[in-house]
């Protein structure tokens, strides 16, 4: 689920901000502390409250005597600025993957640190019920586009060097999957597991089935909010 692991970004040299400090592992904490060196840490910034992103936040804060800012703490606001000697970072509320999700815009470099909103090398990221919201996710992708970045740094995988095209692919993937869910309903699928089977096929690995079912539920909830589907008990159907 984390591809090649969680990428921790340190922005600046003498006055730095750390984005997504990662998991609480002794060797990892030591490596981050070594990378920071003698720099003053102005902020530890968390994109969202998943353990591969934020578990190291408090331990690292104690070691580096730095404040932590995160949506889950209630001390991070859309548009808030954090200083580094390489330019300010601006918090951008980007719910969808999770309700507390933030990206961080680096205007001087036309860069965005997008957390789990996008995954390097892929055209999709996890948006799963109950914490994921397809509608909010699509709005957040559109919000990133308005910032006109020239590079997007995800927390997992390689950077996106053609952000506009990447965002278009991500949105297109969501629209295509939405149509597949609707088509499965038209063809008689009704329960979530039936829709999973119809959309993803019988060859779906067992270890992904729980996440895939939660993703399908996120699509159904989105379509229900739009008035395009309805449910009765465990059964879903397309509204006419």
Beta strands, then each sheet from edge to edge (+ up, - down):
strand 1: 9-11
strand 2: 15-19
strand 3: 40-45
strand 4: 68-69
strand 5: 81-82
strand 6: 89-93
strand 7: 102-106
strand 8: 111-115
strand 9: 151-154
strand 10: 229-232
strand 11: 235-238
sheet 1: 1+ 2- 3- 4-
sheet 2: 5+ 6- 7+ 8- 9-
sheet 3: 10+ 11-
end
